[in-house]
């Protein structure tokens, strides 16, 4: 379980590294909810829990809460970084509202920003791991229906995940 004080500290990091506005003092922070890996998968991907086996955390836009694996060690900066990532999504939603989710491009931009902040956090705490590399190969495909190469980019409790088609580009094409 994450204390309110520690969660506030992680929110400070999300604000500082993202450059986004700090919520007003009386504004409520997203609730942090620890779940088993199975519970997390059922919560985030109710229609296909097996597709979320590797999920570590998610921001629930409907309930303004962060669900995360209970096995995360909040004494470990790498594990803390997943909460910082999701807090960035909370800040994005607070500032931009529904505009964050209005298009595939805006969803991917929000995800890229959250990964960038997460990696900055990891760097600040001298962690070698980097996350979000798949975002280099993720783009919006407006010409084809979603296929087996889908990647969840945003969580919505009432409708399940929103997806964007993920496809590796040939080496000759520029990366997004």
C-alpha positions in Angstrom: 0.0 0.0 0.0 1.2 3.5 -0.8 0.8 6.2 1.9 -0.8 9.5 1.0 2.5 11.3 1.7 4.5 9.1 -0.6 1.8 9.3 -3.3 2.0 13.1 -3.0 5.8 12.9 -3.4 5.4 10.8 -6.6 2.9 13.4 -7.8 5.4 16.1 -7.2 7.9 14.2 -9.4 5.3 13.8 -12.2 4.5 17.5 -12.1 8.2 18.5 -12.0 9.3 16.2 -14.8 6.3 16.7 -17.1 6.1 20.5 -16.7 2.3 20.1 -16.2 0.4 22.2 -13.7 0.2 21.0 -10.2 -3.4 20.3 -9.1 -4.9 22.8 -6.6 -4.2 21.9 -3.0 -7.8 20.8 -2.3 -8.0 18.8 -5.5 -8.1 15.1 -4.9 -5.3 12.9 -6.0 -6.1 9.7 -7.9 -6.7 6.9 -5.6 -4.1 4.2 -5.7 -5.5 0.6 -5.7 -3.2 -2.4 -5.4 -4.4 -5.6 -7.1 -3.1 -9.0 -7.8 -1.9 -9.6 -11.4 -5.0 -11.5 -12.1 -7.2 -8.8 -10.5 -5.4 -6.1 -12.5 -6.0 -8.0 -15.7 -9.7 -8.6 -15.0 -10.1 -4.9 -14.0 -8.3 -3.4 -17.0 -9.2 -6.0 -19.7 -12.5 -7.5 -18.5 -13.3 -9.0 -22.0 -9.9 -10.5 -22.5 -7.9 -10.7 -19.2 -5.3 -12.9 -20.7 -4.3 -10.1 -23.1 -3.1 -8.0 -20.1 -0.8 -10.6 -18.5 2.2 -8.2 -18.5 0.3 -5.1 -17.3 1.9 -3.4 -14.3 -0.4 -0.3 -13.8 -3.1 1.6 -15.5 -4.9 5.0 -15.0 -8.7 4.6 -14.8 -10.1 7.7 -16.4 -13.6 7.0 -15.3 -12.9 6.6 -11.6 -9.7 8.8 -11.6 -7.7 6.1 -9.9 -4.5 4.2 -10.5 -4.7 0.4 -10.4 -1.3 -1.4 -10.0 0.2 -4.7 -9.2 0.3 -5.2 -5.4 3.7 -6.9 -5.9 5.4 -3.6 -6.8 8.1 -2.7 -4.3 7.5 1.0 -3.5 11.0 1.2 -2.1 12.4 0.5 -5.6 12.6 3.5 -7.9 11.9 1.3 -11.0 8.6 0.2 -9.4 7.8 3.7 -8.3 8.2 4.9 -11.9 5.1 3.0 -13.0 3.0 5.1 -10.5 4.7 8.3 -11.8 3.8 7.3 -15.3 0.2 6.8 -14.4 0.1 10.1 -12.4 1.2 11.8 -15.6 -2.0 10.4 -17.2 -4.0 11.9 -14.4 -2.3 15.3 -14.9 -3.0 15.1 -18.6 -6.7 14.3 -18.0 -7.0 17.1 -15.5 -5.5 19.7 -17.9 -6.9 18.5 -21.2 -10.0 16.6 -20.3 -11.5 14.5 -23.1 -9.1 16.0 -25.6 -6.5 13.4 -24.4 -8.7 10.7 -25.8 -10.2 12.4 -28.8 -8.0 10.7 -31.4 -5.5 7.9 -31.8 -2.8 10.6 -32.2 -3.6 12.3 -29.0 -3.7 9.0 -27.1 -0.3 8.1 -28.4 1.1 11.5 -27.6 -0.1 11.2 -24.1 1.5 7.8 -23.8 4.8 8.9 -25.2 4.9 11.8 -22.7 4.2 9.5 -19.8 7.0 7.2 -20.9 9.4 10.1 -21.3 8.6 11.3 -17.7 8.9 7.7 -16.5 12.4 7.4 -18.1 13.4 10.8 -16.7 12.4 9.6 -13.2 14.4 6.4 -13.7 17.5 8.5 -14.8 17.1 10.8 -11.7 17.3 7.8 -9.5 20.2 6.2 -11.4 18.2 3.3 -12.7 19.5 1.6 -15.9 16.1 0.3 -17.1 14.2 2.2 -19.8 10.6 1.7 -20.7 8.3 2.5 -23.6 10.6 1.5 -26.5 7.5 0.0 -28.2 6.3 3.5 -28.7 8.9 4.0 -31.4 7.0 1.4 -33.4 3.5 2.5 -32.5 1.4 4.6 -34.8 -2.1 5.2 -35.9 -3.3 3.2 -38.8 -6.3 4.9 -40.3 -6.4 2.7 -43.4 -6.8 -0.8 -41.8 -9.0 -2.3 -39.2 -7.3 -3.2 -35.9 -5.6 -6.6 -36.2 -3.8 -9.1 -34.1 -1.0 -6.5 -33.8 -2.8 -4.3 -31.3 -1.4 -2.6 -28.3 -3.4 -1.2 -25.4 -2.6 2.5 -25.0 -5.4 3.7 -22.6 -7.7 2.3 -20.0 -11.4 3.0 -19.6 -13.2 1.1 -16.9 -16.6 1.2 -18.7 -15.5 0.2 -22.2 -12.2 -1.6 -21.6 -9.0 -0.8 -23.4 -8.7 1.6 -26.3 -6.3 0.3 -28.8 -4.0 1.6 -31.5 -2.5 -0.6 -34.2 1.1 -1.4 -33.5 3.3 -2.4 -36.4 7.1 -2.4 -36.9 8.0 -0.1 -39.8 10.5 -1.3 -42.4 14.0 0.0 -41.8 13.8 2.4 -44.8 10.9 4.4 -43.3 11.3 7.1 -40.7 10.3 6.2 -37.2 7.5 8.3 -35.6 
